[in-house]
Amino acid sequence: MDSIYQRAQKVIVWLGKGSVQLNHLDNPVFNVIRNTDDEREMVIESIRDSVQELLRARWWSRVSVVQEIALARSVVVRSGPNEVSWDALTICLRRLTRIRIHSLDAKILSFVDSIAELKSLNRDHERSLLDLAVRFRDRVAGNPRDKLLGYLGLLQQPTTHSIVQSPYRKTTEEVFAHFTASCISSSGSLATMAIAEGLATHKASWAVDWAMMTSPDWRENDPSANEYTSKEEPPMAFWNGNLLASVSESTGKRYNATQSVPATVFHQERLLWDALYVSGWKPDVVISVGELYSDVEYTAEKIRSWEKVAGGAWKSDADPQRVRFYRTLLADAWVDIPSQDWPERCQEQLQQKSIFSEFAITLCTSERIFQASCFRRRFFINRTGRFGLGPESTSKNDDVWVLLGSPVPFILSRSNWEAPYKFLGQAYVDGLMDYEGDLREDIRAHKVKTYDFTIY
């Protein structure tokens, strides 16, 4: 299909037999208004209903529209007898940001901006399938495999090694697992595995289920999205190689548990498709776990309960245990030590605005860092006395592993010492986030003994 869109003189986007008034969006008068805010607001108000009705069409949610628009020379959007050029429509959408809009419209605005960036780049510009899959992760696909396969036409040279052979004859989980393993193997980074927390396939705990990334905002528009959409907001990663928003990226805090030593390169054909070959060492074991934090309304109560798990409450703000405790809750991304009444003030602040709001990018307060680090996570204590934050499924006797290819530790679990490991998610572990010394040399000298094993 990509060659068809490239060769076509014009691509017409048909949005049904409706009578949405579009023609006046191409009016030059609208495009050149520069006089006053009042005049601009009047024009935008006059077209807002028409545009928002247009945005409710299912077409906007589909994977297929990405290459349809990105590769076309000229695009016209048509509703019934009315039509408007793509360029005029995007100008209108950007100006609508001045007015309060539905979250679905924000998704579409983000989509429009991403399409504009793709169109501005030369076809010869090298793009990776991973970049495209992440950028357009909220799209709906009738066949979940198309959450990856639907973007191959946008690549300069379609990637063959990252997609399993005969993908439509394989299960969706096998396609996603092969892609995740391929990304890790080619990059030496576990970043793709890092985003699997809360979004993993059923059989391969380390593989991202791309279908689950479909935005919940599309549900009311497209019933086909219901089956594949994750119903809960996944936790913000401590690190994911800047694939998505993370605590590290948003605060500027850099973790360095493995000093950029890459993940072990392996041959996928040696293993079952749901097995991932990794290398690392196990510095600790979880011995005590606090309650899950998942509701802003109970922020203060949850922090106080975690204080008890850690041995608090403490009378002095500067008590070493208290300093370690709050350094853990704030992922070492905040310098000051919170005051005694901070849990209650933190709840008040978070009830006013969530860190997961559409345009919240920078974590600039201790309260916002706390929510980003702790939402859908549990506080835990290790056998060595280290404090940590782990995935919501963290439980007693889970193992803390530092895996090559990731600057942050992971929590792995198994039912008994002979059973295979399952990936639970990332962890912040105070005292393990920055390796002291020369890791490569220490591995070479066997001061750090690494183990090769598989995760299922």
C-alpha positions as CSV (number, residue, x, y, z in Angstrom):
1,M,0.0,0.0,0.0
2,D,2.9,2.4,0.6
3,S,3.8,2.6,-3.1
4,I,0.1,3.4,-3.9
5,Y,0.0,6.3,-1.6
6,Q,3.4,7.6,-2.8
7,R,2.4,7.5,-6.5
8,A,-1.1,8.9,-6.1
9,Q,-1.7,12.5,-7.2
10,K,-4.2,13.0,-4.4
11,V,-5.4,10.9,-1.4
12,I,-9.0,11.5,-0.4
13,V,-9.9,10.7,3.2
14,W,-13.6,9.8,3.3
15,L,-15.2,10.3,6.7
16,G,-18.8,9.3,5.8
17,K,-22.0,10.8,4.6
18,G,-22.2,13.4,7.3
19,S,-22.6,17.1,6.6
20,V,-19.8,18.6,8.7
21,Q,-19.2,22.1,7.4
22,L,-15.6,22.0,6.2
23,N,-15.3,24.3,3.2
24,H,-14.9,27.5,5.1
25,L,-11.8,26.1,6.8
26,D,-10.0,26.6,3.5
27,N,-11.0,30.2,3.5
28,P,-7.9,32.4,3.2
29,V,-9.5,34.9,5.7
30,F,-9.2,32.3,8.4
31,N,-5.6,31.5,7.6
32,V,-4.4,35.1,7.7
33,I,-6.2,36.4,10.7
34,R,-3.5,38.0,12.8
35,N,-5.2,41.1,14.3
36,T,-6.5,40.5,17.8
37,D,-7.1,37.6,20.1
38,D,-10.8,38.4,20.1
39,E,-11.2,38.1,16.3
40,R,-9.2,34.9,16.3
41,E,-11.4,33.5,19.1
42,M,-14.6,34.4,17.2
43,V,-13.5,32.5,14.1
44,I,-12.4,29.5,16.1
45,E,-15.6,29.4,18.1
46,S,-17.6,29.5,14.8
47,I,-15.9,26.3,13.5
48,R,-15.2,24.4,16.7
49,D,-18.4,22.3,16.6
50,S,-17.8,21.3,13.0
51,V,-14.2,20.3,13.6
52,Q,-14.9,18.4,16.8
53,E,-17.6,16.4,15.1
54,L,-15.1,15.6,12.4
55,L,-12.6,14.4,15.1
56,R,-15.1,11.8,16.4
57,A,-14.7,9.7,13.2
58,R,-13.1,6.3,13.8
59,W,-10.7,7.0,11.0
60,W,-8.4,9.1,13.3
61,S,-7.7,6.1,15.6
62,R,-6.4,3.6,13.0
63,V,-2.9,2.4,12.4
64,S,-3.4,2.5,8.6
65,V,-3.8,6.3,8.5
66,V,-0.2,6.9,9.4
67,Q,1.3,5.9,6.1
68,E,-1.8,7.0,4.3
69,I,-1.1,10.6,5.3
70,A,2.7,10.6,5.8
71,L,3.4,9.2,2.3
72,A,0.8,11.1,0.3
73,R,1.7,14.1,-1.9
74,S,-1.7,15.8,-1.4
75,V,-4.5,14.9,1.1
76,V,-8.1,16.1,1.1
77,V,-10.5,15.3,3.9
78,R,-14.1,14.9,2.8
79,S,-17.3,14.6,4.8
80,G,-20.4,14.2,2.6
81,P,-20.3,16.9,-0.1
82,N,-17.8,19.0,1.9
83,E,-14.1,18.8,1.9
84,V,-11.0,20.6,3.2
85,S,-7.3,20.2,2.5
86,W,-5.2,18.5,5.2
87,D,-3.0,21.5,5.6
88,A,-6.0,23.8,6.3
89,L,-7.4,21.3,8.8
90,T,-4.1,21.0,10.7
91,I,-3.9,24.8,11.0
92,C,-7.3,24.9,12.5
93,L,-6.5,22.0,14.9
94,R,-3.5,23.8,16.2
95,R,-5.4,27.0,16.8
96,L,-8.1,25.1,18.7
97,T,-5.5,24.4,21.4
98,R,-6.3,27.9,22.7
99,I,-9.7,26.6,23.8
100,R,-10.3,23.8,26.4
101,I,-10.6,20.6,24.5
102,H,-11.4,17.0,25.1
103,S,-8.4,14.6,25.8
104,L,-9.2,12.8,22.6
105,D,-8.6,16.0,20.7
106,A,-5.2,16.3,22.4
107,K,-4.3,12.8,21.1
108,I,-5.2,13.9,17.6
109,L,-3.2,17.1,17.9
110,S,-0.2,15.0,18.9
111,F,-0.8,12.7,15.9
112,V,-1.0,15.7,13.6
113,D,2.3,17.0,14.9
114,S,4.0,13.6,14.5
115,I,2.7,13.3,10.9
116,A,4.0,16.8,10.1
117,E,7.4,15.8,11.4
118,L,7.4,12.6,9.3
119,K,6.3,14.5,6.2
120,S,9.1,17.1,6.7
121,L,11.7,14.4,6.7
122,N,13.1,13.0,3.5
123,R,12.1,9.5,2.6
124,D,15.7,8.5,2.8
125,H,15.9,9.6,6.5
126,E,16.5,6.5,8.5
127,R,13.7,5.6,10.8
128,S,13.5,2.6,13.1
129,L,10.4,0.4,13.5
130,L,10.8,0.8,17.3
131,D,10.6,4.6,17.0
132,L,7.5,4.4,14.9
133,A,5.8,1.8,17.1
134,V,6.4,4.0,20.2
135,R,5.5,7.3,18.5
136,F,2.1,5.9,17.2
137,R,1.5,3.5,20.1
138,D,-2.0,4.8,20.8
139,R,-3.4,3.7,17.4
140,V,-6.1,1.0,16.9
141,A,-5.4,-2.0,14.7
142,G,-8.1,-4.6,13.8
143,N,-5.2,-7.1,13.7
144,P,-2.9,-6.5,16.7
145,R,0.1,-7.5,14.7
146,D,-0.4,-4.4,12.6
147,K,0.7,-2.3,15.6
148,L,4.2,-3.2,14.2
149,L,3.6,-4.4,10.7
150,G,1.5,-1.4,9.8
151,Y,4.6,0.9,9.8
152,L,7.0,-1.2,7.6
153,G,6.1,0.9,4.6
154,L,7.5,4.0,6.3
155,L,11.0,2.5,6.6
156,Q,13.7,3.2,4.1
157,Q,14.6,-0.4,4.1
158,P,11.9,-2.6,5.7
159,T,13.5,-4.3,8.7
160,T,13.3,-8.1,8.3
161,H,15.3,-9.3,11.3
162,S,13.0,-7.5,13.8
163,I,9.9,-9.2,12.5
164,V,9.5,-13.0,12.7
165,Q,9.1,-14.8,9.4
166,S,5.4,-15.2,8.2
167,P,4.1,-13.0,11.0
168,Y,0.4,-13.5,10.2
169,R,0.9,-17.2,10.6
170,K,2.4,-16.7,14.1
171,T,0.5,-15.8,17.3
172,T,0.4,-12.1,18.2
173,E,2.5,-12.9,21.3
174,E,5.2,-14.5,19.3
175,V,5.4,-11.5,16.9
176,F,5.7,-9.1,19.8
177,A,8.2,-11.3,21.6
178,H,10.5,-11.7,18.6
179,F,10.4,-7.9,18.0
180,T,11.3,-7.1,21.7
181,A,14.2,-9.7,21.6
182,S,15.4,-8.3,18.3
183,C,15.5,-4.7,19.6
184,I,17.5,-5.8,22.7
185,S,19.9,-7.9,20.6
186,S,20.6,-5.2,18.1
187,S,20.9,-2.3,20.6
188,G,22.5,-4.0,23.6
189,S,19.9,-2.2,25.7
190,L,17.0,-3.5,27.8
191,A,15.0,-0.3,27.2
192,T,12.3,-2.2,25.2
193,M,12.0,-4.7,28.0
194,A,11.8,-1.9,30.6
195,I,8.5,-0.6,29.1
196,A,6.9,-4.1,29.4
197,E,6.1,-3.4,33.0
198,G,2.3,-3.3,33.1
199,L,2.2,-3.9,29.4
200,A,3.6,-7.4,29.0
201,T,2.3,-10.2,26.9
202,H,0.6,-13.1,28.8
203,K,3.2,-15.8,28.0
204,A,6.4,-13.8,27.7
205,S,6.6,-11.5,30.8
206,W,9.5,-9.5,29.3
207,A,7.9,-8.8,25.9
208,V,5.8,-5.6,25.2
209,D,2.2,-6.2,24.2
210,W,1.9,-3.3,21.8
211,A,-1.8,-3.8,21.4
212,M,-2.3,-2.8,25.1
213,M,-0.8,0.6,24.4
214,T,-3.9,1.6,22.5
215,S,-5.2,4.8,24.1
216,P,-8.3,4.4,26.3
217,D,-9.6,7.6,24.7
218,W,-10.4,5.7,21.5
219,R,-12.8,3.3,23.3
220,E,-15.8,5.6,23.0
221,N,-15.1,6.1,19.3
222,D,-14.0,2.6,18.2
223,P,-15.4,-0.5,19.8
224,S,-12.7,-2.6,18.2
225,A,-10.2,-1.0,20.6
226,N,-11.9,-2.4,23.7
227,E,-10.4,-5.8,23.6
228,Y,-6.9,-4.7,23.3
229,T,-6.7,-1.6,25.4
230,S,-5.0,-1.5,28.8
231,K,-7.6,-0.3,31.4
232,E,-5.1,1.2,33.8
233,E,-2.3,3.7,33.4
234,P,1.0,1.9,33.6
235,P,3.6,3.1,36.1
236,M,6.1,5.6,34.9
237,A,9.5,3.9,34.3
238,F,12.6,5.0,36.2
239,W,14.4,4.6,32.9
240,N,13.5,3.3,29.4
241,G,16.1,4.7,27.1
242,N,13.9,7.8,26.4
243,L,11.4,5.6,24.6
244,L,8.6,7.0,26.8
245,A,8.4,9.5,29.7
246,S,10.5,8.3,32.6
247,V,11.6,9.6,36.0
248,S,15.2,9.8,34.7
249,E,14.3,11.8,31.6
250,S,11.8,14.1,33.3
251,T,14.0,15.0,36.3
252,G,17.5,14.9,34.6
253,K,18.6,12.3,37.2
254,R,20.8,9.7,35.6
255,Y,21.2,6.2,37.0
256,N,24.2,4.1,36.3
257,A,23.9,0.6,37.8
258,T,25.7,-1.0,34.9
259,Q,28.0,1.8,33.6
260,S,26.6,1.3,30.0
261,V,27.9,-2.3,29.8
262,P,25.6,-3.7,27.0
263,A,23.2,-6.6,27.3
264,T,24.6,-10.0,26.2
265,V,24.0,-10.6,22.5
266,F,22.2,-13.9,21.9
267,H,20.8,-16.0,19.1
268,Q,17.0,-16.1,19.3
269,E,16.9,-19.4,17.3
270,R,18.7,-21.2,20.2
271,L,15.7,-20.5,22.5
272,L,12.0,-21.0,22.7
273,W,10.3,-17.8,21.4
274,D,9.1,-16.9,24.9
275,A,12.6,-17.1,26.4
276,L,14.9,-14.1,26.8
277,Y,18.6,-14.7,27.4
278,V,20.1,-12.2,29.8
279,S,23.2,-11.7,31.9
280,G,23.6,-10.0,35.3
281,W,24.1,-10.5,39.1
282,K,21.8,-10.7,42.1
283,P,22.8,-8.4,44.9
284,D,19.7,-8.7,47.0
285,V,16.4,-10.3,48.0
286,V,13.1,-8.7,49.0
287,I,12.2,-9.6,52.7
288,S,9.4,-7.1,53.4
289,V,6.8,-5.3,51.2
290,G,4.5,-2.4,51.9
291,E,1.0,-1.8,50.5
292,L,0.4,-0.7,46.9
293,Y,0.1,3.0,46.2
294,S,-2.5,3.6,43.5
295,D,-4.9,6.3,44.7
296,V,-4.0,10.0,45.3
297,E,-6.8,10.2,47.9
298,Y,-4.8,8.0,50.2
299,T,-1.3,9.4,49.5
300,A,-0.6,10.5,53.1
301,E,-2.0,7.3,54.6
302,K,0.2,5.2,52.2
303,I,3.4,7.1,53.0
304,R,2.8,6.8,56.7
305,S,2.2,3.0,56.4
306,W,5.5,2.7,54.4
307,E,7.2,4.7,57.2
308,K,6.2,2.0,59.6
309,V,7.6,-0.8,57.3
310,A,10.9,1.2,57.2
311,G,11.1,1.5,61.0
312,G,9.6,5.0,61.4
313,A,8.2,7.3,62.3
314,W,11.3,9.3,63.1
315,K,11.5,12.3,65.5
316,S,14.3,14.0,63.7
317,D,14.1,15.2,60.1
318,A,17.8,14.3,59.7
319,D,17.6,10.8,61.0
320,P,19.7,8.7,58.6
321,Q,16.9,6.1,58.2
322,R,14.4,8.8,57.4
323,V,16.8,10.4,54.9
324,R,17.3,7.1,53.1
325,F,13.5,6.5,53.2
326,Y,12.6,9.8,51.5
327,R,15.5,9.5,49.1
328,T,14.0,6.2,48.0
329,L,10.5,7.6,47.6
330,L,11.8,10.5,45.5
331,A,14.1,8.2,43.5
332,D,17.1,10.3,44.5
333,A,15.8,13.1,42.2
334,W,15.2,15.7,44.9
335,V,17.9,17.3,47.1
336,D,15.9,18.6,50.1
337,I,14.7,16.4,52.9
338,P,10.8,16.6,53.2
339,S,9.4,18.0,56.4
340,Q,7.4,16.0,59.0
341,D,4.1,17.2,57.5
342,W,5.1,16.6,53.9
343,P,2.9,13.5,53.3
344,E,-0.2,15.5,54.0
345,R,0.9,18.5,51.9
346,C,1.9,16.1,49.2
347,Q,-1.6,14.7,49.1
348,E,-3.1,18.2,48.9
349,Q,-0.9,19.1,46.0
350,L,-1.5,15.9,44.0
351,Q,-5.2,16.2,44.4
352,Q,-5.0,19.4,42.4
353,K,-3.2,18.1,39.4
354,S,-2.0,14.6,38.3
355,I,1.4,14.0,36.9
356,F,-0.2,12.0,34.1
357,S,-2.1,15.0,32.7
358,E,-1.6,15.2,28.9
359,F,0.8,18.1,28.9
360,A,2.7,17.4,32.2
361,I,6.3,16.9,31.0
362,T,8.7,18.2,33.6
363,L,8.8,16.9,37.2
364,C,9.7,20.1,39.0
365,T,8.3,19.5,42.6
366,S,8.9,16.9,45.2
367,E,5.2,16.0,45.1
368,R,5.2,15.3,41.3
369,I,8.4,13.3,41.6
370,F,6.9,11.2,44.3
371,Q,3.8,10.3,42.3
372,A,5.9,9.5,39.2
373,S,8.2,7.2,41.2
374,C,5.6,5.6,43.5
375,F,2.3,5.4,41.5
376,R,1.4,1.7,41.2
377,R,4.5,0.6,43.1
378,R,5.3,-0.9,46.5
379,F,7.9,0.1,49.0
380,F,10.1,-2.8,50.1
381,I,13.1,-3.7,52.2
382,N,15.9,-6.0,51.1
383,R,17.8,-8.6,53.1
384,T,20.8,-6.2,53.3
385,G,18.5,-3.5,54.7
386,R,18.4,-1.5,51.5
387,F,15.1,0.4,50.8
388,G,13.4,0.1,47.4
389,L,10.4,0.8,45.2
390,G,9.2,-2.1,43.0
391,P,6.3,-3.1,40.8
392,E,2.8,-3.7,42.2
393,S,3.3,-7.4,42.0
394,T,6.5,-7.3,44.2
395,S,6.3,-9.8,47.1
396,K,8.5,-11.3,49.8
397,N,11.4,-13.5,48.5
398,D,11.4,-11.9,45.0
399,D,15.0,-11.3,43.7
400,V,16.6,-8.0,42.9
401,W,18.8,-8.3,39.8
402,V,21.1,-5.9,38.0
403,L,21.0,-6.9,34.4
404,L,23.6,-5.8,31.8
405,G,22.0,-3.3,29.4
406,S,20.0,-1.5,32.0
407,P,21.1,1.3,34.3
408,V,18.4,0.4,36.9
409,P,17.7,-2.9,38.7
410,F,14.9,-5.3,38.0
411,I,12.6,-7.4,40.1
412,L,12.4,-11.0,39.0
413,S,10.3,-13.7,40.5
414,R,10.0,-17.5,40.5
415,S,7.9,-20.0,42.4
416,N,10.9,-22.0,43.6
417,W,14.7,-22.2,42.9
418,E,14.2,-24.6,40.0
419,A,11.5,-22.7,38.3
420,P,12.2,-20.1,35.5
421,Y,12.3,-16.4,36.3
422,K,9.5,-14.1,35.4
423,F,10.0,-10.3,34.8
424,L,8.0,-8.2,37.2
425,G,9.4,-4.7,36.4
426,Q,11.9,-2.1,37.3
427,A,13.0,-1.0,40.8
428,Y,14.6,1.9,42.5
429,V,17.0,0.4,45.1
430,D,18.8,2.8,47.3
431,G,22.5,2.0,47.1
432,L,22.3,0.1,43.8
433,M,21.5,2.8,41.3
434,D,25.2,3.9,40.7
435,Y,27.9,1.3,40.5
436,E,31.1,2.4,42.2
437,G,34.3,1.4,40.5
438,D,35.0,0.0,37.0
439,L,32.3,-2.5,36.3
440,R,34.0,-4.0,33.2
441,E,37.2,-4.5,35.0
442,D,35.5,-5.9,38.1
443,I,33.6,-8.4,35.9
444,R,36.9,-9.3,34.2
445,A,38.6,-9.8,37.6
446,H,35.6,-11.8,38.9
447,K,34.9,-9.3,41.6
448,V,31.4,-9.2,40.2
449,K,30.3,-12.6,39.1
450,T,27.6,-12.4,36.4
451,Y,25.3,-15.2,35.5
452,D,23.7,-16.0,32.2
453,F,20.1,-17.3,32.4
454,T,16.7,-17.1,30.7
455,I,13.6,-15.2,31.6
456,Y,10.2,-16.4,30.5
